[in-house]
Amino acid sequence: MSIRHGLLALLEQGPRYGSQLRTEFESRTGATWPLNVGQVYTTLSRLERDGMVVPDGDDDAGHPLYAITDAGREELHEWFERPVDRTSPPRDELAIKLAMAVGAAGVDIRAVIQSQRSATLKAMQDYTRLKAQALIAVEASSGQESERGRDDVAWLLVLEQLIFQTEAEARWLDHCESRLVRLSATAVRGATPPQADTTKAASEKPARARLGRR
C-alpha cells in the first residue's frame, strides 16, 4: 500500500506522468525501494479504477498526465493520519531463515548468525556514511524551500530509519546467539547425571555394609 499512497502524495502536488512519478518517488526515498515504470502504471490504473486519480491530458512532450481526485486526496489524508498496522507484520526473510535453521540437518545456525551479523554491520556502516552525506546536503539547503531540499530531508529520515533497523537487527542477532548458547548448556546439563547424587550413593555403600554386619 505504500506505493499506492506514495504516488497519491506526489500527485497531490500537481499532475504527473508515470516515469516522472517513478523518478520523484525514488528521489524522495533515495532509491531504497526502486520502482519500474510498469509497476507505476499498474498502480495508476488501479487508482483510476478506484476513483482516486483521473487522466489529465498530456504535457508538452506528449506524456499522459494523471491528476488526483477529491476521493484520492481524502484517502491520502486518511493514510497520513492512520497508524501503520502492525497486527500482520510483513514476512521477514532473516527471521524465517533462522526459524527454519533451528534443528535443520547439516546447518550450523551460529555460523548463519555470524554471517548475517557481518552483513548487517557492513550495511550499518554504509547507511551511517550516507547519513553524513545527507546531513551535509540538508544543512546546505537549510532555509530554502525547494524540491531538492525536501528530497534531502526525506532521504535523511529514510536513512535514519534504516540505521535504527540495522542496529535493532544486530542486537537481535546477539540475543539469538546468547539464547542458543544458554539452551545448548541446559541440554548438556540435562543429559549429564547429577554429580552430587552419584557421590552420595557411593558414600552410602560402605555405611550400608557396616550396618549389615551389625
Disulfide bonds with the S-S distance in Angstrom:
none
